[in-house]
């Protein structure tokens, strides 16, 4: 059983019940959740359709389809961004000839997940980049402090072995398998082109301890990863991240957030990010544009005892002064809030009118953060 829901729980959920019988035939039912009880049949329109299915070695796999928006009051639209799913399974096949399909209760064989269903590109395999040159920035057996939260920052010098401009075409987030419970996110920042460091003694410490040294590197995000995201990421086929040649960025800062609520000690970590270099330059350079509100007491403060608090942050026209006349093309979005975030959206305003969502996650999950590939690229133009 798979449920799409908007409010939470089975009530008003759009439910599909599917199974493969002993002859190999595939069945699927369109149902509706009226409460925490056996779901009723959808008596409006049938919108879930089985394509194929099979069972082997105790596993059942079923492929099905459904319209993104069925305009059925008993269905839940599949929207851009994250979607709330409930899943459950029983130990016996239903009897389709019974008055209610004879669904057996699933017991505690159930769960839920917030996942993308429309804006999620399949991650590439590591073999995709076999034979390509690469460089990486990573820690070396860093001892994670026995503290609830740690932000560690380290400055890295850009690779100097590319005399001509090259393009990185994909990345791999490297997280030690033994530390999956500790590493919450990794962000890489571009340092200001005028920043100068001692290459023999690059800053490497708790972010708060070296904040004055790393200040030139704390604003422009180059890339990142957060818990729940894919470890492998392919860049758009027409664009790559520039490296070497006359690219002005000579230093980067990698910030790693460790979440250690049990305050475990003697944990060593060597996490980081690897970049794969393509053999040919691509048509466009890839970059990141950060929008939103700083997570500080001066920029964002939620009053106590409120059930709902909306934060509106506006990006002024001044932010577009460095855009080229032909504009920039947005191909993906990476929304991020901290623990209290429940919904994240970005609207595009033209001529003082909101014309479309750049991104909309009605259900945001702090522990499931990922790059959302937009269904169609969106152009942003400078405001003169």
C-alpha positions as CSV (number, residue, x, y, z in Angstrom):
1,X,0.0,0.0,0.0
2,X,1.3,3.5,-0.9
3,X,-0.4,6.6,0.3
4,X,0.0,10.2,-0.9
5,X,-1.1,12.7,1.8
6,X,-1.1,16.4,2.4
7,X,-2.2,16.8,6.0
8,X,-0.6,13.8,7.6
9,X,-1.8,10.4,8.4
10,X,-4.3,8.2,6.5
11,X,-7.2,10.6,6.7
12,X,-7.9,12.2,3.2
13,X,-4.9,10.2,1.8
14,X,-4.8,9.0,-1.8
15,X,-4.1,5.3,-1.5
16,X,-3.0,2.6,-3.9
17,X,-3.1,-1.1,-3.0
18,X,-1.2,-3.4,-5.3
19,X,-0.1,-7.0,-5.3
20,X,1.1,-9.9,-7.5
21,X,-0.8,-13.2,-7.1
22,X,0.5,-16.7,-7.3
23,X,0.0,-16.8,-11.1
24,X,2.1,-13.7,-11.6
25,X,-0.8,-11.4,-12.4
26,X,-0.6,-7.8,-11.2
27,X,-3.5,-6.1,-9.4
28,X,-3.9,-2.5,-8.3
29,X,-6.7,-0.7,-6.5
30,X,-7.4,3.1,-6.2
31,X,-8.6,3.8,-2.7
32,X,-9.2,6.8,-0.3
33,X,-8.4,7.1,3.4
34,X,-11.4,8.3,5.4
35,X,-9.7,7.7,8.8
36,X,-7.2,5.3,10.5
37,X,-9.1,2.3,9.2
38,X,-9.5,0.2,6.1
39,X,-9.5,2.6,3.1
40,X,-12.6,2.8,0.9
41,X,-12.6,2.4,-2.8
42,X,-12.2,5.7,-4.7
43,X,-15.7,6.0,-6.1
44,X,-15.0,8.9,-8.4
45,X,-12.3,8.0,-11.0
46,X,-9.7,5.2,-11.2
47,X,-6.3,6.9,-11.5
48,X,-3.7,4.3,-10.4
49,X,-2.6,1.9,-13.2
50,X,-0.3,-1.1,-12.9
51,X,2.3,-1.5,-15.6
52,X,4.2,-4.6,-14.5
53,X,5.2,-6.5,-11.4
54,X,6.9,-9.6,-10.1
55,X,7.8,-11.5,-7.0
56,X,11.1,-13.3,-6.2
57,X,12.9,-14.4,-3.1
58,X,10.5,-12.7,-0.7
59,X,10.5,-9.4,-2.6
60,X,7.6,-7.8,-4.5
61,X,8.2,-5.1,-7.1
62,X,5.4,-3.3,-8.9
63,X,5.7,-0.5,-11.5
64,X,2.6,1.8,-11.8
65,X,1.6,5.2,-13.1
66,X,-0.7,8.0,-12.2
67,X,-1.3,11.5,-13.5
68,X,0.5,14.3,-11.6
69,X,-2.9,16.0,-11.0
70,X,-6.0,14.0,-11.6
71,X,-8.5,16.8,-10.6
72,X,-10.1,14.1,-8.5
73,X,-11.3,15.2,-5.0
74,X,-10.2,11.8,-3.6
75,X,-6.7,12.2,-5.0
76,X,-3.7,14.2,-3.9
77,X,-1.7,16.2,-6.6
78,X,1.9,15.2,-7.1
79,X,3.6,18.6,-6.7
80,X,7.1,19.9,-7.4
81,X,9.4,19.6,-4.5
82,X,8.8,17.1,-1.7
83,X,5.8,14.8,-1.4
84,X,4.6,13.0,1.7
85,X,4.3,9.2,1.4
86,X,3.1,6.5,3.7
87,X,3.9,2.9,2.9
88,X,2.7,-0.4,4.4
89,X,2.5,-4.1,3.4
90,X,0.6,-7.1,4.5
91,X,1.6,-10.8,4.5
92,X,-1.3,-12.1,2.4
93,X,-2.7,-11.0,-0.9
94,X,-6.1,-9.3,-0.9
95,X,-9.0,-11.1,-2.4
96,X,-10.3,-8.9,-5.2
97,X,-13.6,-10.7,-5.3
98,X,-14.4,-9.8,-1.7
99,X,-16.8,-6.9,-0.9
100,X,-13.9,-4.6,0.3
101,X,-11.0,-6.3,-1.5
102,X,-10.4,-8.2,1.8
103,X,-7.3,-6.2,2.8
104,X,-5.5,-7.6,5.8
105,X,-4.2,-5.2,8.4
106,X,-0.5,-4.5,8.0
107,X,0.3,-4.2,11.7
108,X,3.6,-2.4,12.4
109,X,4.9,-3.1,8.8
110,X,4.6,0.5,7.8
111,X,6.6,3.8,7.5
112,X,6.6,7.2,6.0
113,X,9.0,9.3,3.9
114,X,9.1,12.8,2.4
115,X,10.6,12.4,-1.1
116,X,10.6,14.2,-4.4
117,X,8.5,12.6,-7.1
118,X,8.8,15.2,-9.9
119,X,12.1,17.0,-9.6
120,X,14.5,14.2,-8.8
121,X,17.2,13.2,-11.4
122,X,18.6,9.7,-11.1
123,X,22.2,10.0,-9.6
124,X,25.0,8.8,-11.9
125,X,27.1,5.8,-11.0
126,X,30.7,6.3,-10.1
127,X,31.6,4.3,-13.2
128,X,30.2,7.2,-15.3
129,X,33.4,9.2,-14.5
130,X,35.9,6.3,-14.7
131,X,39.1,7.4,-16.3
132,X,38.5,11.1,-15.8
133,X,40.9,13.3,-13.9
134,X,39.7,14.6,-10.5
135,X,40.6,16.6,-7.5
136,X,39.2,16.6,-4.0
137,X,39.1,18.5,-0.8
138,X,38.8,16.4,2.4
139,X,39.8,16.2,6.0
140,X,42.4,13.8,7.2
141,X,41.4,11.8,10.3
142,X,39.9,14.9,12.0
143,X,38.9,14.1,15.6
144,X,35.2,15.1,15.9
145,X,34.7,16.9,19.2
146,X,32.3,15.3,21.7
147,X,29.8,18.1,21.4
148,X,26.2,18.2,20.2
149,X,27.0,20.4,17.2
150,X,30.3,21.2,15.6
151,X,31.1,23.4,12.5
152,X,34.6,22.8,11.2
153,X,36.1,25.0,8.5
154,X,39.2,24.5,6.4
155,X,40.7,26.5,3.6
156,X,42.0,24.7,0.5
157,X,44.1,26.0,-2.3
158,X,42.6,25.6,-5.8
159,X,44.4,23.0,-7.9
160,X,47.3,24.5,-9.7
161,X,47.9,21.9,-12.4
162,X,45.3,23.2,-14.9
163,X,47.0,26.0,-16.9
164,X,44.0,26.1,-19.2
165,X,40.4,26.5,-18.1
166,X,38.7,23.1,-17.5
167,X,35.2,22.2,-16.4
168,X,34.2,19.9,-13.5
169,X,31.2,17.9,-14.8
170,X,30.2,16.0,-11.7
171,X,30.9,15.6,-8.0
172,X,31.0,12.9,-5.3
173,X,30.4,13.6,-1.7
174,X,32.8,11.5,0.4
175,X,31.4,10.6,3.8
176,X,33.2,8.0,5.9
177,X,30.8,5.0,6.1
178,X,31.5,4.9,9.9
179,X,30.4,8.5,10.3
180,X,27.1,8.6,8.4
181,X,25.4,9.3,11.8
182,X,27.7,12.4,12.4
183,X,28.0,14.3,9.1
184,X,25.0,16.4,8.5
185,X,26.1,18.7,5.7
186,X,29.2,19.8,3.7
187,X,29.3,23.2,2.1
188,X,32.1,24.5,-0.2
189,X,32.5,28.3,-0.5
190,X,34.5,30.3,-3.0
191,X,36.9,32.7,-1.3
192,X,37.1,36.3,-2.5
193,X,39.6,36.5,-5.4
194,X,41.6,39.1,-3.4
195,X,41.9,36.8,-0.3
196,X,45.5,35.9,0.6
197,X,46.6,33.0,2.8
198,X,49.9,31.3,3.8
199,X,49.8,28.2,1.7
200,X,52.0,26.4,4.3
201,X,49.6,27.2,7.1
202,X,46.0,27.4,5.8
203,X,43.2,28.0,8.4
204,X,41.9,24.7,9.8
205,X,39.8,24.7,13.0
206,X,36.3,25.3,14.4
207,X,34.6,27.9,12.3
208,X,34.0,30.2,15.3
209,X,37.6,30.0,16.3
210,X,38.9,31.3,13.0
211,X,36.0,33.4,11.8
212,X,38.2,36.5,11.2
213,X,40.6,34.5,9.0
214,X,37.9,32.9,7.0
215,X,35.6,35.9,6.6
216,X,36.5,36.4,2.9
217,X,35.3,32.9,2.2
218,X,32.0,32.9,4.1
219,X,29.5,34.2,1.5
220,X,29.6,32.6,-1.9
221,X,28.6,29.0,-2.0
222,X,30.2,26.9,-4.7
223,X,28.4,23.6,-4.0
224,X,27.2,21.4,-1.1
225,X,25.6,18.3,0.2
226,X,23.3,17.7,3.1
227,X,21.9,14.6,4.9
228,X,19.5,12.6,2.7
229,X,21.0,13.9,-0.5
230,X,22.7,11.8,-3.2
231,X,26.4,11.2,-2.9
232,X,26.9,11.4,-6.6
233,X,25.8,14.4,-8.6
234,X,25.9,15.0,-12.3
235,X,26.0,18.6,-13.6
236,X,23.8,19.6,-16.5
237,X,25.1,18.4,-19.8
238,X,25.5,21.9,-21.2
239,X,27.4,23.4,-18.2
240,X,30.4,22.7,-15.9
241,X,32.0,24.3,-12.9
242,X,35.1,26.2,-14.1
243,X,38.6,25.3,-12.7
244,X,42.1,26.6,-13.6
245,X,43.1,28.9,-16.3
246,X,42.0,32.5,-15.7
247,X,39.2,31.5,-13.3
248,X,39.7,34.1,-10.5
249,X,39.0,31.8,-7.5
250,X,42.2,30.6,-5.9
251,X,41.0,29.4,-2.5
252,X,38.0,27.5,-1.2
253,X,36.6,26.9,2.2
254,X,34.9,23.6,3.1
255,X,32.6,23.7,6.1
256,X,31.4,20.5,7.6
257,X,28.6,20.3,10.1
258,X,28.8,17.4,12.6
259,X,25.7,16.5,14.6
260,X,26.7,14.5,17.6
261,X,23.8,14.5,20.0
262,X,25.2,11.6,22.0
263,X,28.5,13.5,22.3
264,X,30.6,10.5,21.2
265,X,34.3,10.8,21.5
266,X,37.3,9.5,19.6
267,X,35.5,9.6,16.3
268,X,37.8,10.4,13.4
269,X,36.6,11.7,10.0
270,X,38.0,12.3,6.6
271,X,34.9,13.5,4.7
272,X,35.0,15.9,1.8
273,X,34.1,16.5,-1.9
274,X,35.6,15.1,-5.1
275,X,35.2,16.9,-8.5
276,X,35.5,15.1,-11.8
277,X,37.1,17.0,-14.7
278,X,35.6,16.6,-18.2
279,X,37.8,16.1,-21.2
280,X,36.2,19.1,-23.1
281,X,34.9,22.5,-22.1
282,X,31.1,22.8,-22.0
283,X,29.1,25.6,-23.4
284,X,28.3,27.4,-20.1
285,X,29.9,27.9,-16.7
286,X,28.0,26.6,-13.7
287,X,27.6,28.7,-10.5
288,X,25.4,29.1,-7.5
289,X,23.1,32.0,-6.5
290,X,22.2,32.1,-2.8
291,X,18.9,33.6,-1.7
292,X,17.2,33.9,1.6
293,X,17.7,35.0,5.2
294,X,20.7,34.5,7.4
295,X,20.2,32.2,10.4
296,X,21.2,34.7,13.0
297,X,19.3,36.5,15.8
298,X,19.6,39.8,13.9
299,X,18.1,38.3,10.8
300,X,15.7,35.6,11.9
301,X,13.9,35.3,15.2
302,X,10.8,33.1,15.8
303,X,8.7,34.3,18.7
304,X,8.0,31.8,21.4
305,X,4.8,29.7,21.5
306,X,3.7,30.3,17.9
307,X,2.3,27.5,15.9
308,X,3.0,29.1,12.5
309,X,5.5,31.8,11.5
310,X,6.0,32.9,8.0
311,X,9.3,34.5,7.0
312,X,9.3,36.6,3.8
313,X,12.7,37.5,2.4
314,X,13.0,39.6,-0.8
315,X,15.9,39.7,-3.2
316,X,16.2,43.3,-4.4
317,X,16.9,44.3,-8.0
318,X,20.4,45.3,-6.9
319,X,21.3,41.6,-6.7
320,X,21.0,41.3,-10.4
321,X,23.5,44.1,-11.4
322,X,26.2,41.6,-12.3
323,X,23.9,39.5,-14.4
324,X,24.7,39.5,-18.1
325,X,22.2,41.2,-20.5
326,X,21.2,37.8,-21.8
327,X,20.4,36.7,-18.3
328,X,21.3,33.5,-16.3
329,X,19.6,30.1,-16.5
330,X,18.4,28.4,-13.4
331,X,18.4,24.6,-13.7
332,X,18.1,23.3,-10.1
333,X,17.3,24.4,-6.6
334,X,18.7,23.3,-3.2
335,X,16.4,24.5,-0.4
336,X,17.7,24.7,3.1
337,X,16.4,25.6,6.5
338,X,17.2,24.5,10.0
339,X,15.1,22.3,12.3
340,X,12.1,24.5,12.5
341,X,11.6,24.8,8.8
342,X,8.4,23.1,7.4
343,X,7.9,24.8,4.0
344,X,10.3,26.5,1.6
345,X,9.5,28.4,-1.6
346,X,11.0,30.9,-3.9
347,X,8.7,33.0,-6.2
348,X,9.8,34.8,-9.3
349,X,8.5,38.4,-9.5
350,X,8.4,40.3,-12.8
351,X,7.0,43.8,-13.0
352,X,6.0,43.7,-9.4
353,X,3.9,40.6,-9.9
354,X,4.6,37.1,-8.8
355,X,4.5,35.1,-12.0
356,X,5.6,31.6,-11.0
357,X,7.4,29.5,-8.4
358,X,11.1,29.1,-8.9
359,X,10.8,26.3,-6.4
360,X,8.1,25.1,-4.0
361,X,8.4,22.5,-1.3
362,X,5.2,22.5,0.6
363,X,6.6,19.7,2.9
364,X,10.2,20.2,3.8
365,X,12.3,17.6,5.7
366,X,15.4,18.8,7.5
367,X,16.8,15.3,7.2
368,X,16.1,14.9,3.5
369,X,17.9,17.6,1.5
370,X,18.7,17.3,-2.1
371,X,19.2,19.1,-5.4
372,X,15.9,19.6,-7.2
373,X,16.2,19.6,-11.0
374,X,13.6,22.0,-12.3
375,X,11.2,20.6,-14.9
376,X,12.1,23.4,-17.2
377,X,15.0,25.9,-16.9
378,X,14.0,29.4,-15.8
379,X,15.7,32.6,-17.1
380,X,16.5,35.4,-14.7
381,X,17.4,38.8,-16.2
382,X,19.1,41.9,-14.8
383,X,17.0,44.8,-13.6
384,X,18.6,48.0,-14.9
